[in-house]
Amino acid sequence: MTSPRLEIRSLSRSFAGRRVVADVTLSVAAGQVTCLLGPSGCGKSTTLRMIAGVETPDAGQIFLDGREVYGPTLTLPPEARGVGLMFQDFALFPHLTVAANVAFGLAGDKAAKMRRVGELLERVNLSGFAAKHPHELSGGEQQRVALARALAPRPRVMLMDEPFSGLDNRLRDGIRDATLEVLKAEGAAVLLVTHEPDEAMRMADEIALMRDGRIVQQGAPYNIYNTPADRAAAAFFSDINVIRGVSRGALTETPFGAFLTPGQKDGAAVEIVIRPQHLKIDFDRAGRGPNPTAQDGTAARGVVTRARYLGRESLVDFAMDFDGKVLTASVPGVFLPKPGTALWLMIRRDRCFVFPAD
C-alpha cells in the first residue's frame, strides 16, 4: 500500500492557553488537491505553518512520503522538508527579474537552473516575461510567478495559504483553473487553505472542513455539500432555511407535511434545513390551496416581503403564514413578484437535511 505524500496525525497547537488547532489528522496523496476550508480564525493557517515547519506543534506527528519530519523526538527544519509555500503575499523580490525570482533557491549549475525556469515560465504562460521585474506585472501575473518559484525545486508537497485572495474577482476563476492545471501536471500533493467554499468546490479533490481548531467533516466536494455533518456545515456552503419541529415516532410534523426523522429521540426538537434552490414555488397552484404530493409534501403559503435579481437567479423572501418567519427561495432567471404577493411553497423531500436542534 502506497503511503500518502503528506500525513499529519493528532496535530495540536495552543497560544496563550487557547487551543487553536486540536487533534487534527489528515492525509494527502501525490497529485491530490485537498482544501482546508473554514472561517477565519479556525486554525487553518496555523496547521499549514506547522506542516511547513515555521510553527512548532504542541503535540502530534507530521510525515512526508512515510518519513517522519516532526514528532516527539524529531524536528526537521523547513528547508529539509521538501515543501513548497505560497501565501497571500506573493513576496517576490522587487529587485530581481522574473527569471531570477523563479530561480531563487534552485540548486545546480546555471544551465540546469535556466532550463527549469524556462520550463515553468512556459507552463504558467509567461515565457516572454523572464526579463521583467515584479512591478511591471499585473496581480495575476505576479501570482503565476510566485507559483513557478514555489514549484521550481520540485517540492513533494505544496502548501498554499489563500493564494488567490488578492486577485480581482474577474480574474480569479481563470487564475485558479490555470494554477490547478499546473499543480496537477507537477504531481505534488497540494494542501490549499481557503475560507471560500466556492474556491474549495472548484479546486479540491477532497475538502477538510475545519471549525474551532478541529476537522468536523472530510470528503469529496459533492459529499460534503450534499451530506453536511451538521447545520453549521450546511450553512457554510450556502444560505439555508430552517424549520423547527418535534420528532415523534421518527416523524416530524410541519406546515409542509410530515418529514421522516429517523434516529431522533421521541420528543426531541429537530431542525429541518433546506437550501433556497430547493424551496419550490408552486406556480401552477396560484393560490388554490394546499395539495400534498408524494415528493414535495404539503404546500404552505407565504407572502413576498422582498425580491432581488442577482444575474443568474432571483432570491425571493417570504413571510410564512404559519409563523411569520422568513424563508428564502431561489428561482432561476428573472422572477420579481411585488411585496405582498401570496404564493404557495413546497419543500423537496429528497434535498432537505434533518439535525438535532441546538
Secondary structure as UniProt FT lines:
FT   STRAND          6..15
FT   TURN            16..17
FT   STRAND          18..28
FT   TURN            30..31
FT   STRAND          33..37
FT   TURN            40..41
FT   HELIX           44..52
FT   STRAND          59..64
FT   TURN            65..66
FT   STRAND          67..71
FT   TURN            72..73
FT   STRAND          74..75
FT   HELIX           78..80
FT   TURN            81..82
FT   STRAND          83..86
FT   TURN            94..95
FT   HELIX           98..103
FT   TURN            104..105
FT   HELIX           110..123
FT   TURN            124..125
FT   HELIX           127..129
FT   TURN            130..131
FT   HELIX           134..136
FT   HELIX           139..151
FT   TURN            152..153
FT   STRAND          157..161
FT   TURN            163..166
FT   HELIX           169..186
FT   STRAND          189..194
FT   HELIX           197..203
FT   STRAND          206..211
FT   TURN            212..213
FT   STRAND          214..219
FT   HELIX           221..226
FT   HELIX           231..237
FT   STRAND          241..248
FT   TURN            249..250
FT   STRAND          251..254
FT   TURN            255..256
FT   STRAND          257..260
FT   TURN            262..263
FT   TURN            266..267
FT   STRAND          269..274
FT   HELIX           276..278
FT   STRAND          279..281
FT   TURN            283..287
FT   TURN            294..296
FT   STRAND          300..309
FT   STRAND          313..320
FT   TURN            321..323
FT   STRAND          326..332
FT   TURN            339..340
FT   STRAND          342..347
FT   HELIX           349..351
FT   STRAND          353..356
//
